[in-house]
């Protein structure tokens, strides 16, 4: 059997895996609850302003645009001003690129990959409920799976099913995968890349430059644990990915040699990631710092923030 045949066999076996419907439904319920909670707290700031579709009448709030006061409706309500509310422009393509490299298995107390799946599920539910089209891609050193942007509940379940089958593997190659996804889009899209930025970042800027040249709107979401880049308060064992072997190891902080090696590698990693993020910002691309504890909110704010700008 050739290597190509072996890869094909592995892919076919993976395609046969079927996630129980109750797990997909459970993820949908979680996504709906988080989406509803977010919108209840942010609806006024997200949806206020001009759009293309009339939505509703509501009472004037300080800061509303005076151009949208409905004087006929206001005349029927004593001592109150009524404004016309609008929905934002619809039918935008949202492509969510999800890092599924080996390092996404890291995370305390919950692996980053699990937090990412739950947050992206919430984004997918919100995007499609907002009548936009949602696409999803998993990647590490290459694009492993790509689902083109569509809408509807069947499509939502398809995305959930594929995310629940993820088995992180390989190292990250952001530049090549961003280039591949950007070139595959026939229309301008919002591309959100979620990654922990562990891996080889050399030459990755080229892929982002190509995506910008295609006029896509890009957002880089840097997912990390809240204390990932902090020195542990108490000596303890922690998980650490060796930069040379790519293997996840357990570091014993009571051992001075292991502790020193970890701190040296951590310093190099922090510098590499910060330099890369600075270069990405130089391309006029938003870089969003997203601890796992507030990842869902960061993703939703990135989506709605980009929608508002594109509709103005």
Secondary structure, DSSP 8 states (H G I E B T S, - for coil): --HHHHHHHHHHHHHH----HHHHHHHHHHHHHHHHHHHHHHHHHHH-S--SEEEEEEE--TT--GGGB-HHHHHTSTT--EEEEEE-----EEEEEEE-SGGGG--SSS-HHHHHHHHHHHHHHHHHHTT-EEEEEEESSSEEEEEEEE-SHHHHHHHHHHHHT----S-B-HHHHHHHHHHH-SS--EEEEEE---B--TTTHHHHHHHHHTT-EEEEEEEE-TTTTS--SS--EEEEE-TTT--EEEEETTSHHHHHHHHHHHHHHHHHHHHHHHHHHTTT-EEEEEEGGGHHHHHHHHHHHHHHHHH-
